[in-house]
Amino acid sequence: MPRILLVEDDTRTAELVAAFLRQEAFEVDVIGDGSVAIAHIQAESPDLVVLDWMLPGADGLTVCRQVRDRFDGPILMLTARTDEVDQIVGLEVGVDDYMMKPVRPRLLLARIRALLRRARPAAADEGEPDRIVNGWLVVDRSKREVRVSDLVVDLTTAEFDLLWLLARRAGSPVDRDALFTELRGITYDGFDRSMDMRVSQLRKRLSDADPEGRDPIRTVRGVGYQLVKV
């Protein structure tokens, strides 16, 4: 039974969400204070964290920033904030996905299941390798490890999944519809910028890690993104 930590200080919301997830066969712990959540995540390492942005003790960004060096599981942020800058900051500190409040239980469930599926090492498809070498970039699905110029780069679950998808199709553009469907389990509505922000953050991590500052991801206007084949 997957273990979920729900970090939410609104008692009514926490009760409703926890009850719904328990009905769907999840084990759910509820904490209403960010500082307490940090200690719990580091000690218990749940399978997934549903994390409110605004919390007493420590806000959601602080929680994420504090635990990411020891916790590599998915973090889904609940927020009423719509500013893209806020979401970019969240991606930078390791948020894997966002969901706007008020919480829609069925959509929350779909997002949780998608994140858990991607967090588990998947059996390789027939004929598909577990390790892709593209010049100075190496992506290893079995180890969930990325190397840039032989240096290991720490990526979040969402960043790794995005890179793996692009690496599987290196040299060919991947459209936004495919990115949203495969990585978030939703269709692209033509307006959501979250995937663009995730690509931007992945680019930064890869180019920062490379001694030559190379960016292996190309924007294909009107389509999506492409990992350049080296």
C-alpha positions in Angstrom: 0.0 0.0 0.0 1.6 3.3 -1.1 2.3 5.7 1.8 1.4 9.3 1.2 2.1 12.3 3.5 -0.4 15.0 3.2 0.9 18.3 4.5 -2.1 20.6 4.8 -3.0 23.0 7.7 -6.7 23.5 6.6 -8.3 20.8 8.8 -11.4 20.4 6.7 -9.5 20.0 3.5 -7.0 17.6 5.1 -9.8 15.4 6.4 -11.6 15.3 3.1 -8.5 14.6 1.0 -7.2 12.0 3.5 -10.5 10.2 3.6 -10.8 10.1 -0.2 -7.2 8.7 -0.6 -7.7 6.1 2.1 -10.8 4.9 0.2 -8.5 4.5 -2.9 -6.2 2.2 -0.9 -3.5 4.6 0.1 -2.0 4.9 3.6 -2.1 8.5 4.5 -0.4 10.5 7.3 -1.5 14.1 7.8 0.6 16.9 9.2 -0.4 20.5 9.4 3.0 22.2 10.2 5.8 22.6 7.7 8.6 22.2 10.3 7.1 19.0 11.6 6.7 17.7 8.0 10.4 18.2 7.3 11.4 15.9 10.1 8.8 13.3 9.2 9.8 13.2 5.5 13.5 12.8 6.4 12.7 10.1 8.9 9.9 8.1 7.2 10.6 8.7 3.5 7.0 8.3 2.3 6.3 7.2 -1.3 4.8 10.6 -2.2 4.2 14.0 -0.5 1.2 16.2 -1.2 2.4 19.5 0.1 0.4 22.8 0.6 2.3 26.0 -0.3 1.1 28.1 2.6 1.9 26.4 5.9 2.7 27.4 9.5 6.2 26.6 10.7 7.7 26.5 7.3 6.1 27.1 3.9 5.9 24.5 1.2 9.0 25.8 -0.7 11.1 25.7 2.5 9.9 22.1 3.2 10.8 21.0 -0.3 14.2 22.8 -0.2 15.1 21.2 3.1 14.2 17.6 2.3 15.4 17.3 -1.3 19.0 16.3 -0.4 17.7 13.2 1.3 14.2 12.5 -0.2 14.0 11.7 -3.9 10.3 10.7 -4.0 7.6 12.7 -5.8 6.3 16.0 -4.4 3.0 17.4 -5.5 2.4 21.0 -4.5 -1.1 22.3 -3.8 -1.4 26.0 -4.4 -3.8 28.9 -5.0 -1.0 30.9 -6.5 -1.0 31.3 -10.3 2.2 33.4 -10.8 4.6 31.6 -13.2 7.5 33.0 -11.2 6.3 31.1 -8.1 6.0 27.9 -10.1 9.5 28.3 -11.5 10.9 28.7 -8.0 9.0 25.6 -7.0 10.5 23.6 -9.9 14.0 24.9 -9.0 13.7 23.5 -5.4 12.4 20.1 -6.6 8.6 20.2 -6.9 7.5 17.5 -9.4 4.0 18.7 -10.2 1.4 21.4 -9.3 -2.3 21.3 -8.7 -4.4 24.4 -8.2 -6.8 24.7 -5.2 -9.6 24.0 -4.6 -8.7 20.4 -4.7 -10.6 18.2 -7.2 -10.3 14.7 -5.7 -10.4 12.7 -9.0 -7.8 14.9 -10.6 -5.6 14.7 -7.5 -5.9 10.9 -7.7 -4.9 10.8 -11.3 -1.8 13.0 -10.7 -0.8 10.9 -7.7 -1.0 7.7 -9.6 0.9 9.1 -12.5 3.7 10.4 -10.2 3.9 7.0 -8.5 4.1 5.1 -11.7 7.0 7.3 -12.9 8.8 7.0 -9.6 8.9 3.2 -9.8 11.6 1.6 -12.0 9.7 0.4 -15.0 10.4 -2.8 -16.9 12.1 -2.0 -20.1 9.9 -2.2 -23.2 11.1 -4.9 -25.6 13.9 -3.5 -27.7 14.3 -0.4 -25.6 17.6 0.1 -23.7 17.9 1.1 -20.1 20.8 3.3 -20.9 21.0 5.9 -23.6 24.4 7.5 -24.5 24.1 10.7 -26.5 27.6 12.1 -26.9 28.5 13.7 -23.6 25.1 13.0 -22.1 24.3 9.6 -20.5 20.8 8.8 -19.2 20.5 5.5 -17.2 16.9 4.5 -16.5 17.8 1.4 -14.4 19.9 3.6 -12.0 17.8 6.8 -12.6 21.2 8.5 -13.1 22.2 11.2 -15.5 25.8 12.0 -16.4 27.0 15.2 -18.2 30.6 15.0 -19.3 31.0 12.1 -16.9 29.7 14.1 -13.9 26.5 12.9 -12.1 23.7 15.5 -12.2 21.0 15.4 -9.5 17.6 15.7 -11.1 14.1 15.5 -9.6 11.8 12.7 -10.6 9.9 14.9 -13.0 13.1 16.3 -14.6 14.5 12.8 -15.1 11.3 11.5 -16.7 11.3 14.5 -19.0 14.9 13.9 -20.1 14.3 10.2 -20.6 11.3 10.9 -22.8 13.4 13.3 -24.9 16.4 11.0 -25.0 14.3 8.1 -26.2 13.4 10.2 -29.2 16.7 12.0 -29.6 16.9 13.8 -32.9 13.2 14.1 -33.3 10.8 16.7 -31.9 8.4 15.8 -29.2 5.2 17.8 -29.2 3.6 19.4 -26.2 0.6 17.1 -26.4 2.9 14.0 -26.0 4.8 15.7 -23.1 1.7 16.5 -21.1 0.0 13.1 -21.8 3.1 11.0 -20.9 4.5 13.0 -18.1 1.4 14.5 -16.4 -1.4 12.3 -17.5 -3.4 15.3 -18.9 -4.0 16.8 -22.3 -2.3 20.0 -23.3 -4.9 22.9 -23.2 -2.8 25.3 -25.3 -2.2 27.6 -22.4 -0.4 25.7 -19.6 3.2 26.8 -19.4 4.3 24.4 -16.7 6.0 22.0 -19.2 7.9 24.9 -20.7 9.1 25.9 -17.3 10.2 22.3 -16.5 12.1 22.2 -19.8 13.8 25.5 -18.9 14.8 24.2 -15.5 16.2 20.9 -17.0 18.2 22.9 -19.5 19.7 25.0 -16.8 20.7 21.9 -14.7 22.3 20.2 -17.7 24.2 23.3 -19.1 25.3 24.3 -15.6 26.8 20.8 -15.1 28.7 20.8 -18.4 32.1 22.5 -18.3 31.4 23.9 -21.8 27.9 25.1 -20.9 26.3 23.2 -23.7 22.5 23.0 -24.0 21.3 19.8 -25.6 17.6 20.7 -25.8 16.3 22.6 -28.8 13.0 24.4 -29.0 11.0 23.5 -32.1 8.7 26.4 -32.7 5.0 25.5 -32.9 5.7 21.9 -31.9 7.7 21.3 -28.7 11.2 20.2 -27.9 14.0 18.0 -29.2 17.1 16.5 -27.7 19.9 17.2 -30.1 21.5 14.0 -31.3 25.2 14.2 -30.8 
